[in-house]
Amino acid sequence: MTSPEQRPDPPSRPEDAATDPSGLMDLLGVAAVLLEADGRIDMWSPQAEQLFGYTRTEALGQYAAPLLLHPEHRDAAITLFAQVMGTGRGWAGAFPVRHKDGSTRMVEFRNMRLTDSVGDHYALGLATDRSTLRQVERKVALSTRLVTQAPIGLAVLDTDLRYVEVNPALAAMHGVPVAEHVGRGFAEILPDSSFHTVEAEMRRVLTSGVPVVDRQVVGRTRADQERDRAWTVSLYRLEDQHGKALGVANVVVDVTDRYEAARRADRAQQRLRLVADGSARIGTTLEVERTAQELADAVVPGMADMVAVDLLDSILQTGHTHTGERDALFRALAVKTAYPTDAAEAIVSPGRLAAYHADHPAAHCVRTRKPYLISHLVSGDHGRIAADSEAARLFAEAGIHSDLAVPLIARGKAIGVMGLARAGNPLPFDEDDVALACELASTAALSIDNAVLHHHIRSAAETLQRSLLPQISPRHPCLEVAARYLPAQAFGEVGGDWYDVIPLGDDRTALTVGDVMGSGIEAATAMGRLRTATSTLARLDLDPARILTHLDEIILGLHPCIATCVYAVYDPHRARLQVASAGHLPPVLTRPGRGAELLDLPTGAPLGVGGVGFETTTLDLEPGDQLVFYTDGLVETRSDPIDERLDDLTRLLTKLDPSTEDTCDRLLRRLRHPGGHDDVALLVARAHPQPSARPDGR
């Protein structure tokens, strides 16, 4: 029993107590007819007019049986009427009724006896067209079966977004029984943040009436809290026959299989893009560090949140591996993270050495030559992938949950390792990721190994080159000399450029610069032979043209190659210079107060062509005059015309520097490109006055 304090206050106005009418009664068109005890019609509703065809005036006061029934049905109807009036028990069923137009209609009746305040009895009949009723019943039955048996999720929510009806399929998706849905709000059943947008869409549908069709939602429910599932959600507003909103219908289809298939296809396409991008990006140069960085750029952020590329230090130092040693040293080459993170501090910085413990993924990879996958890292596991305890702490705080190490294998040997980690990406590495990482690592490993091999060959050639060049003295009789040799930069190899300064008798000095075409050890070896031959021939006191002729014969006999060369002899006593060229760029002569000019020499053919004569040119070389000999690596570029570069050279030499050393430095600084693809030999000679004779004649 309700207590007084619980009893609600009565409404102040009758209309306040009324609720919204049901559309079902209007749809059925229920007619009401009141009969007196003798069977005459006392009351006749508007719905009765529509159902039977008689107006109120035509029906009131008439006996119902002769008005509404065919003769053959009247006795049965009168008997039923008498039973209701005599017993007070109601009667329900269908009975054929004659419409005013003469047609017969089956009408569903609900008959009952009413008693007024003085004890008089009346019969109330409620009637509706049986075909309309059966149609509604079929729709209700169909809707009920559709809702309960459908494999898709169906629900009806009221205007406050509380569940009114839920079918078993949707209840199973939510992991909440059907009975526990009814009366509870949408957000109570689905509290995950991924469903907030659906709730907002429901409110918009209620307001606007515009349906939402196949909106995909990914999230987790109580039915499966361990993994994401996907659904398509359709929403439309339910209205009564007057257009008033009754609530929202929610149709949900579980499309997790389709969603995961699409994700797999998308990941497959992403992998193909990564492979294509990696193939185009990795190995563009013969530089070890740059190739490693290209590998790192290819996998972050597309595949991993963090990457480190390490190479066995023995590979860098000797070109050989010592993977059998448990304390193998790794040289960090490249590191990249997808976003700023403290975990980067735990990764060994590029250029530094690291010695990993035997169970570290890097050590495991180079020892077994197989990838090492840790799909799920749990608390306490980060020490397995860290160099020390501090690094393990940083990895744990950064949220690293999956780790993958892949060996860099080139020509059958493990030369290093690529380590990948995920923290922001919630998906763990899987076997598809392993295959992709191995493919990218294989491409990079061969490029890195080629770069290492090139580095060792280049180092050997450069060492040989420098060992074959002379250690010249800056002072010669009446001559100040400076020289430089720079190997090719970028990924070019050491070439065959050389210079030499050879003392001759009578205070004379031979000056020569040359360039053997080609690169590598062969070019350096040929250069050494030419320089030795030049030095030997110079002591025979031959004319420069004769020197070049003999060199041409020697190069044809010793090694079939091509070289350019300029050879000059300076005589301070006569202030004279004799010079001949074999296809070489002309030296630059600078005279104080008169500017700089390219020497106009007969160019001649390069050495090694054979059968071509050379000419000697004689010119004055006064004290203060300066000569600059050089190879093409100083002035030639891939983008500028050679004439413009030679003009730049002469313009730079218009003014003399304090010393020849300064001239060398300035020319290399101004003309040498940082990524020059050819080596440079540079020789600067400046004439000085002869020393005055001493009083004692010595």
C-alpha positions in Angstrom: 0.0 0.0 0.0 1.3 3.4 -0.9 2.0 5.7 2.1 0.7 9.2 2.0 4.2 10.6 1.5 4.6 8.3 -1.5 1.2 9.0 -3.0 1.7 11.4 -6.0 -0.1 14.7 -6.0 -3.3 14.7 -8.1 -3.1 16.7 -11.3 -4.4 20.2 -11.1 -6.2 19.9 -14.5 -7.7 16.9 -16.2 -5.6 17.4 -19.3 -2.5 17.1 -17.2 -3.4 13.5 -16.3 -3.9 12.5 -19.9 -1.2 10.7 -21.8 -0.6 10.6 -25.5 -3.2 8.5 -27.3 -2.2 5.1 -28.8 -2.2 4.9 -32.5 -3.2 1.2 -32.4 -6.8 2.0 -31.4 -7.1 4.4 -34.3 -5.6 1.9 -36.6 -8.2 -0.8 -35.6 -11.1 1.7 -35.7 -12.8 0.0 -32.7 -16.6 0.7 -32.8 -18.7 1.0 -29.7 -22.5 0.1 -29.6 -24.7 0.1 -26.5 -27.9 -2.1 -26.6 -30.8 -2.0 -24.2 -32.0 -5.2 -22.6 -34.6 -5.7 -25.4 -32.0 -5.4 -28.1 -32.6 -1.8 -29.2 -29.7 0.4 -30.0 -29.1 3.1 -27.3 -25.7 4.4 -28.3 -23.8 4.5 -31.6 -20.1 5.7 -31.9 -18.6 7.4 -35.0 -16.5 4.3 -35.6 -19.7 2.3 -35.7 -20.9 4.5 -38.6 -17.7 3.7 -40.5 -17.8 0.0 -39.7 -21.5 -0.7 -40.4 -22.5 2.1 -42.7 -25.4 3.5 -40.7 -25.5 6.9 -39.4 -26.3 7.7 -35.7 -29.8 8.8 -36.7 -30.4 5.7 -38.7 -29.2 3.3 -36.0 -30.5 4.8 -32.6 -33.7 3.2 -31.4 -33.6 0.3 -34.0 -33.4 -3.3 -33.0 -29.8 -4.4 -33.7 -30.6 -7.9 -35.0 -32.9 -6.9 -38.0 -30.7 -3.9 -38.7 -27.3 -5.6 -38.8 -27.9 -9.3 -39.4 -29.0 -11.4 -42.3 -32.2 -13.4 -41.4 -30.3 -16.7 -41.3 -27.9 -15.3 -38.6 -30.4 -13.6 -36.3 -31.4 -16.6 -34.2 -27.8 -17.4 -33.3 -27.1 -13.8 -32.5 -30.2 -13.5 -30.3 -29.2 -16.6 -28.4 -25.7 -15.3 -27.7 -27.2 -11.9 -26.6 -29.5 -13.6 -24.2 -26.7 -15.6 -22.7 -24.6 -12.5 -22.1 -27.5 -10.6 -20.6 -28.6 -13.5 -18.5 -25.3 -14.7 -17.1 -23.2 -11.6 -17.2 -20.4 -13.5 -18.9 -18.9 -11.7 -21.9 -18.6 -13.2 -25.4 -15.8 -12.8 -27.9 -15.6 -13.9 -31.4 -16.3 -13.2 -35.1 -19.8 -12.9 -36.5 -21.0 -12.0 -40.0 -22.6 -8.6 -40.2 -24.7 -7.0 -42.9 -23.4 -3.7 -44.0 -25.8 -0.9 -45.1 -24.7 -1.5 -48.7 -25.9 -5.1 -48.4 -22.5 -6.7 -48.3 -21.5 -9.1 -45.5 -18.5 -8.5 -43.4 -16.8 -10.6 -40.7 -16.6 -8.4 -37.6 -14.6 -9.2 -34.5 -16.8 -8.6 -31.3 -16.1 -8.2 -27.7 -19.6 -8.2 -25.9 -20.2 -7.6 -22.2 -23.0 -6.8 -19.9 -23.2 -3.4 -18.2 -25.4 -2.5 -15.1 -26.4 1.0 -14.2 -27.0 2.5 -10.8 -30.6 1.3 -10.6 -29.9 -2.3 -11.7 -30.9 -2.1 -15.3 -28.7 -4.1 -17.7 -27.2 -3.1 -21.0 -25.0 -4.8 -23.5 -21.8 -3.1 -24.7 -20.4 -4.4 -28.0 -16.9 -3.4 -29.1 -16.3 -4.3 -32.8 -13.6 -4.0 -35.4 -13.2 -5.3 -38.9 -11.8 -8.8 -38.7 -9.6 -8.4 -41.8 -8.0 -5.3 -40.3 -7.5 -7.1 -37.0 -6.0 -10.1 -38.7 -3.6 -7.9 -40.7 -2.5 -6.2 -37.5 -2.1 -9.6 -35.8 0.0 -10.9 -38.7 2.2 -7.8 -38.6 2.7 -8.1 -34.9 3.5 -11.8 -35.2 5.9 -11.2 -38.0 7.5 -8.3 -36.2 7.8 -10.5 -33.1 9.4 -13.3 -35.0 11.6 -10.9 -36.9 12.9 -9.3 -33.7 13.4 -12.5 -31.7 14.8 -14.7 -34.5 16.7 -12.3 -36.6 20.5 -12.8 -36.6 21.0 -9.1 -36.6 20.7 -6.9 -33.6 17.4 -5.0 -33.2 16.3 -2.6 -30.5 13.8 0.1 -29.8 14.7 3.0 -27.5 12.3 5.6 -26.2 12.8 9.3 -26.5 15.1 9.3 -23.4 17.2 6.6 -25.1 16.1 3.9 -22.7 15.7 0.4 -24.1 12.1 -0.7 -24.7 12.7 -3.8 -26.8 15.9 -5.7 -27.5 16.2 -8.9 -29.5 18.4 -11.8 -28.4 21.0 -11.2 -31.1 21.7 -7.7 -29.9 21.7 -8.8 -26.3 24.4 -11.4 -27.2 26.4 -8.7 -28.9 26.2 -6.5 -25.8 26.9 -9.4 -23.4 23.8 -8.3 -21.4 20.6 -10.3 -21.0 17.5 -9.1 -22.7 15.7 -8.4 -19.5 18.5 -6.3 -18.1 18.3 -4.0 -21.1 14.7 -2.9 -20.6 14.4 0.5 -18.9 18.2 1.1 -18.9 19.8 3.9 -20.8 22.0 3.3 -23.9 25.1 4.6 -22.2 24.5 2.2 -19.2 24.6 -0.8 -21.5 27.5 0.5 -23.7 29.7 2.7 -21.6 32.8 2.4 -23.8 33.8 5.8 -25.3 33.7 4.4 -28.8 29.9 4.4 -28.5 29.5 8.0 -27.5 29.2 9.0 -31.2 26.3 6.6 -31.6 24.5 8.1 -28.7 24.9 11.5 -30.2 23.7 10.3 -33.6 20.5 8.9 -31.9 19.7 12.3 -30.4 20.2 13.9 -33.8 17.9 11.3 -35.5 15.2 12.0 -32.8 15.4 15.7 -33.5 15.8 15.8 -37.3 14.1 12.5 -38.4 17.0 12.0 -40.8 18.1 8.3 -40.6 21.6 7.1 -40.2 22.5 4.1 -42.4 25.5 1.7 -42.0 27.6 3.8 -39.7 30.6 1.7 -38.7 31.5 1.5 -35.1 34.6 -0.3 -33.6 34.7 -1.0 -29.9 34.4 -3.5 -27.1 31.4 -4.7 -25.2 30.9 -7.0 -22.2 30.6 -9.9 -24.6 34.3 -9.6 -25.6 36.4 -7.2 -23.6 39.7 -8.6 -25.0 39.5 -7.4 -28.6 37.8 -4.9 -30.8 34.8 -5.8 -32.7 33.1 -4.0 -35.5 29.4 -3.3 -36.2 27.4 -1.3 -38.7 24.7 0.7 -37.0 21.5 2.1 -38.7 19.2 4.4 -36.8 15.7 5.7 -37.8 13.0 7.5 -35.9 9.8 5.7 -35.0 6.7 7.8 -35.3 3.0 7.3 -34.7 0.4 8.0 -37.5 0.4 11.6 -36.6 4.2 12.0 -37.0 5.0 12.2 -33.3 8.4 10.7 -32.3 8.0 7.5 -30.3 11.7 6.7 -30.1 14.6 5.3 -32.1 14.9 2.0 -33.9 18.5 0.6 -33.8 19.6 -2.0 -36.3 23.0 -3.5 -35.6 25.0 -6.0 -37.8 28.2 -7.6 -36.6 30.8 -7.0 -39.4 33.9 -8.0 -37.4 34.9 -10.6 -40.0 34.6 -8.1 -42.8 36.3 -5.4 -40.8 39.3 -7.7 -40.0 39.5 -8.9 -43.6 39.6 -5.3 -44.7 42.3 -4.5 -42.2 44.3 -7.5 -43.4 43.9 -6.3 -47.0 44.8 -2.8 -46.0 47.9 -4.1 -44.1 48.8 -6.2 -47.1 48.6 -3.1 -49.3 50.6 -1.2 -46.7 53.3 -3.8 -46.7 53.5 -3.8 -50.5 53.8 0.0 -50.3 56.5 -0.3 -47.7 58.4 -2.9 -49.8 58.1 -0.7 -52.9 59.1 2.4 -51.0 62.0 0.6 -49.3 63.3 -0.8 -52.5 63.3 2.7 -54.0 64.7 4.4 -50.9 67.2 2.0 -49.5 70.7 1.8 -51.0 70.8 5.1 -53.0 74.5 5.6 -52.0 77.5 3.6 -51.0 77.6 5.2 -47.5 77.0 2.9 -44.6 75.4 5.3 -42.2 73.1 6.8 -44.8 71.9 3.4 -46.0 71.1 2.4 -42.4 69.1 5.6 -42.0 67.2 4.9 -45.2 66.2 1.6 -43.7 65.1 3.3 -40.5 63.1 5.8 -42.5 61.4 3.0 -44.5 60.0 1.3 -41.4 59.0 4.2 -39.1 56.2 5.1 -38.7 54.6 2.8 -41.2 55.7 -0.4 -39.5 57.1 0.4 -36.1 57.1 3.2 -33.5 60.9 2.8 -32.9 63.8 1.3 -34.8 67.5 0.9 -34.3 69.9 -0.3 -36.9 73.2 -1.8 -35.5 76.2 -3.2 -37.4 78.8 -5.6 -36.0 81.8 -3.4 -35.3 84.1 -6.1 -36.7 82.4 -5.7 -40.1 83.2 -2.0 -40.1 86.8 -2.5 -38.9 87.9 -5.6 -40.9 85.1 -6.6 -43.2 84.8 -9.9 -41.3 82.4 -11.2 -38.7 83.2 -12.7 -35.3 79.7 -13.8 -34.4 80.9 -16.7 -32.4 82.1 -14.4 -29.7 79.5 -13.9 -27.0 80.8 -10.4 -26.3 80.5 -9.1 -29.9 80.4 -5.4 -30.2 77.8 -3.5 -32.2 78.1 -0.1 -33.7 74.9 1.9 -33.7 74.2 3.3 -37.2 70.7 4.7 -37.1 67.8 5.4 -34.7 64.3 6.7 -35.4 61.1 7.1 -33.4 57.7 8.0 -34.7 57.1 10.6 -32.0 59.1 12.2 -29.2 59.6 9.6 -26.4 61.9 9.1 -23.4 62.5 5.6 -24.8 64.9 7.2 -27.4 67.3 7.8 -24.5 67.5 4.1 -23.9 68.5 3.3 -27.5 72.2 3.4 -28.2 73.0 6.6 -30.1 74.4 6.4 -33.7 78.2 6.1 -33.7 78.4 4.6 -30.2 79.5 1.0 -29.4 77.2 -1.4 -27.5 77.8 -4.9 -26.1 74.5 -6.7 -25.6 74.0 -9.6 -23.2 73.7 -13.1 -24.8 69.9 -13.3 -24.5 69.4 -9.8 -26.0 67.4 -10.1 -29.3 70.3 -8.5 -31.2 72.8 -11.0 -30.0 70.4 -13.8 -30.7 69.8 -12.7 -34.2 73.5 -12.5 -35.3 74.2 -15.8 -33.5 71.3 -17.7 -35.1 70.7 -15.6 -38.2 67.0 -15.8 -37.5 64.5 -13.2 -36.5 63.5 -12.9 -32.8 59.9 -12.0 -32.1 58.4 -11.1 -28.7 54.7 -10.4 -29.5 53.7 -9.4 -26.0 56.0 -7.8 -23.4 54.6 -7.8 -19.9 55.8 -6.2 -16.8 59.3 -7.3 -16.0 60.1 -8.4 -19.6 61.7 -5.2 -20.8 65.1 -6.2 -19.5 65.2 -8.8 -22.3 65.3 -6.1 -24.9 67.3 -3.4 -23.0 71.1 -2.9 -22.7 70.8 -2.2 -19.0 68.3 -1.7 -16.2 67.9 2.0 -16.8 67.0 1.3 -20.4 64.5 -1.3 -19.3 62.8 1.2 -17.1 62.5 3.7 -19.9 61.1 1.1 -22.3 58.5 0.1 -19.7 57.5 3.7 -19.0 57.2 4.3 -22.7 54.7 1.5 -23.0 56.6 -0.8 -25.4 54.5 -3.9 -25.6 55.9 -5.7 -28.7 59.5 -6.2 -30.0 61.0 -7.6 -33.1 64.7 -8.1 -34.0 65.7 -9.0 -37.6 69.2 -10.0 -38.7 70.9 -8.1 -41.5 72.2 -11.0 -43.7 74.4 -10.3 -46.7 76.2 -13.0 -48.7 75.3 -15.6 -46.2 76.6 -13.8 -43.1 74.9 -11.9 -40.4 76.5 -8.4 -40.4 74.1 -6.6 -38.0 70.5 -6.3 -36.7 67.5 -4.1 -37.0 65.4 -3.8 -33.8 61.8 -2.7 -34.0 59.4 -1.8 -31.2 55.7 -0.8 -30.8 54.3 1.4 -28.1 51.7 3.8 -29.6 50.5 1.2 -32.1 48.4 -1.2 -30.1 48.8 -4.1 -32.4 51.6 -6.6 -31.6 54.0 -7.7 -34.3 52.9 -10.9 -36.1 54.4 -13.3 -38.6 53.4 -11.0 -41.5 55.4 -8.2 -39.9 58.4 -10.6 -39.5 58.3 -11.5 -43.2 58.1 -7.8 -44.2 60.9 -6.8 -41.8 63.1 -9.6 -43.1 62.5 -8.5 -46.7 63.4 -4.9 -46.0 66.4 -5.9 -43.9 67.7 -8.2 -46.7 67.6 -5.3 -49.2 69.3 -3.0 -46.7 71.9 -5.6 -45.6 73.2 -6.1 -49.2 73.4 -2.4 -49.7 75.2 -1.9 -46.3 77.6 -4.7 -47.1 78.4 -3.2 -50.5 79.0 0.1 -48.8 81.3 -1.5 -46.2 83.2 -3.3 -49.0 83.4 0.0 -50.9 84.7 1.7 -47.8 87.5 -0.8 -47.4 88.5 -0.8 -51.0 88.4 3.0 -51.0 90.5 3.2 -47.9 93.0 0.8 -49.4 93.1 2.8 -52.6 93.4 6.1 -50.8 96.2 4.7 -48.6 98.0 3.5 -51.7 97.4 6.8 -53.4 98.8 8.9 -50.6 101.8 6.6 -50.1 102.7 7.1 -53.8 102.5 10.9 -53.6 105.7 12.7 -52.6 106.3 14.6 -49.3 107.4 17.8 -51.0 109.5 20.5 -49.4 107.9 23.9 -49.4 111.2 25.5 -50.4 113.1 25.0 -53.6 115.7 27.2 -55.2 113.9 30.5 -55.8 110.6 28.7 -55.6 107.8 28.5 -52.9 105.7 25.4 -53.4 102.5 24.0 -51.8 100.4 21.0 -52.8 97.2 19.2 -51.9 95.5 16.0 -52.7 91.8 15.3 -51.8 90.1 12.0 -52.6 86.6 12.0 -54.2 83.7 12.7 -51.8 80.2 11.2 -51.7 80.3 7.7 -53.0 83.0 8.1 -55.7 86.2 6.1 -55.5 89.8 7.3 -55.2 91.1 8.3 -58.6 94.5 8.5 -60.2 95.4 12.2 -59.7 99.0 13.0 -58.7 101.5 15.8 -58.4 105.3 15.9 -58.0 108.1 18.5 -57.5 111.4 17.2 -58.7 114.7 19.0 -57.9 117.1 19.2 -60.9 120.6 20.4 -61.5 121.6 24.1 -61.6 118.8 25.0 -59.2 116.1 24.0 -61.6 112.8 22.4 -60.5 110.5 20.1 -62.4 106.7 20.6 -61.7 104.1 18.1 -62.9 100.5 17.3 -62.3 98.6 14.4 -63.9 95.3 12.4 -63.9 94.9 8.8 -64.7 91.4 8.1 -66.0 89.5 5.6 -63.9 89.3 5.0 -60.2 90.2 2.6 -57.5 93.4 0.6 -56.9 94.1 0.1 -60.6 94.1 3.8 -61.2 96.3 4.5 -58.1 98.7 1.8 -59.2 99.0 3.3 -62.7 99.5 6.7 -61.2 102.4 5.4 -59.1 104.1 3.9 -62.2 103.7 7.2 -64.1 105.0 9.3 -61.3 108.0 7.0 -60.9 108.7 7.1 -64.6 108.3 10.8 -64.6 110.8 11.2 -61.8 113.3 9.0 -63.5 113.0 10.7 -66.9 113.2 14.1 -65.3 116.8 13.4 -64.2 117.8 12.8 -67.8 117.5 16.6 -68.4 115.2 16.1 -71.3 112.9 18.7 -72.9 109.3 18.6 -71.5 107.9 17.5 -74.8 110.4 14.6 -74.9 109.5 13.6 -71.3 105.8 13.4 -72.4 106.7 11.3 -75.5 108.6 8.8 -73.3 105.8 8.6 -70.8 103.4 8.0 -73.7 105.5 5.0 -74.8 105.8 3.7 -71.2 102.1 3.8 -70.5 101.4 1.9 -73.7 103.9 -0.8 -72.6 103.2 -1.1 -68.9 99.5 -0.6 -68.6 96.9 0.2 -71.3 95.2 3.2 -69.8 94.7 6.9 -70.5 96.2 9.8 -68.6 96.5 13.6 -68.9 99.6 15.4 -67.7 101.3 18.7 -67.7 105.1 18.9 -67.2 107.1 22.0 -66.6 110.7 23.0 -65.7 111.6 26.2 -64.0 115.1 27.7 -64.3 115.5 30.6 -61.8 118.7 31.8 -63.3 117.1 32.5 -66.6 113.7 33.3 -65.1 112.3 30.9 -67.7 109.7 28.2 -67.7 109.4 25.4 -70.2 106.1 23.5 -70.2 104.3 20.9 -72.3 100.8 19.4 -72.0 99.3 16.0 -72.8 95.6 16.7 -72.9 95.6 18.4 -69.5 93.8 21.5 -68.4 96.0 24.6 -68.8 97.9 26.0 -65.7 97.0 29.5 -64.4 99.7 32.1 -64.4 99.4 35.1 -62.1 101.7 38.1 -62.5 101.6 40.8 -59.8 99.6 43.8 -61.0 98.6 42.1 -64.3 96.0 39.6 -63.1 95.7 35.9 -63.8 95.4 34.0 -67.1 95.2 30.5 -68.5 98.4 29.6 -70.3 97.9 29.3 -74.0 99.5 25.9 -74.6 99.2 23.3 -77.3 96.9 20.9 -75.6 98.3 17.7 -77.1 96.8 14.2 -76.8 96.4 12.3 -73.6 99.1 9.8 -72.7 98.3 6.4 -73.9 96.9 7.4 -77.2 100.2 6.9 -78.9 101.7 8.3 -82.1 101.0 12.0 -81.3 103.7 14.5 -80.8 104.0 17.0 -78.0 105.2 20.7 -78.0 107.2 22.6 -75.5 106.3 26.2 -74.8 108.8 28.6 -73.2 107.8 31.7 -71.3 109.2 34.1 -68.7 108.6 33.5 -65.0 109.7 36.5 -63.0 110.0 36.7 -59.2 106.6 37.1 -57.7 104.9 35.3 -60.6 102.7 32.3 -59.5 101.7 29.1 -61.3 98.8 26.9 -60.4 98.6 23.4 -61.7 95.4 21.4 -61.0 93.3 18.4 -62.1 89.8 18.5 -63.4 88.3 17.6 -60.0 88.9 21.2 -58.9 86.8 22.8 -61.6 84.5 20.3 -63.2 81.0 19.8 -61.8 77.9 18.1 -63.2 75.9 21.2 -63.5 78.2 24.1 -64.5 79.9 24.6 -67.9 83.7 24.1 -67.7 84.4 27.6 -69.2 82.5 29.3 -66.4 84.4 27.3 -63.8 87.7 28.2 -65.4 86.7 31.8 -65.3 85.9 31.4 -61.6 89.4 29.9 -61.1 91.2 32.8 -62.8 89.1 35.3 -61.0 90.0 33.8 -57.6 93.7 33.9 -58.6 93.8 37.6 -59.7 95.0 38.5 -56.3 98.0 36.8 -54.7 97.7 35.3 -51.2 100.4 35.8 -48.6 101.6 32.2 -49.2 101.1 29.3 -51.6 99.6 27.4 -48.7 97.0 30.0 -48.3 96.3 29.8 -52.1 95.7 26.1 -51.9 93.4 26.4 -49.0 91.4 29.2 -50.5 91.0 27.4 -53.9 89.8 24.2 -52.3 87.4 26.1 -50.0 85.9 28.2 -52.8 85.8 25.7 -55.7 85.7 22.2 -54.2 82.1 21.0 -53.9 81.4 19.1 -50.6 80.0 16.2 -52.5 82.7 16.2 -55.3 82.7 13.1 -57.4 86.3 13.3 -58.5 89.6 13.6 -56.6 91.8 16.7 -56.8 95.5 17.3 -57.2 96.6 20.9 -56.7 100.1 22.3 -57.0 101.0 26.0 -56.5 104.5 27.4 -57.2 105.6 31.0 -56.7 108.9 32.4 -58.0 111.1 34.3 -55.6 114.2 36.5 -56.2 117.6 34.8 -56.2 119.5 35.4 -52.9 122.2 38.1 -53.1 125.8 36.9 -53.4 127.7 36.9 -50.1 130.9 39.2 -49.8 133.2 36.1 -49.6 131.8 34.8 -52.8 130.2 31.8 -51.2 
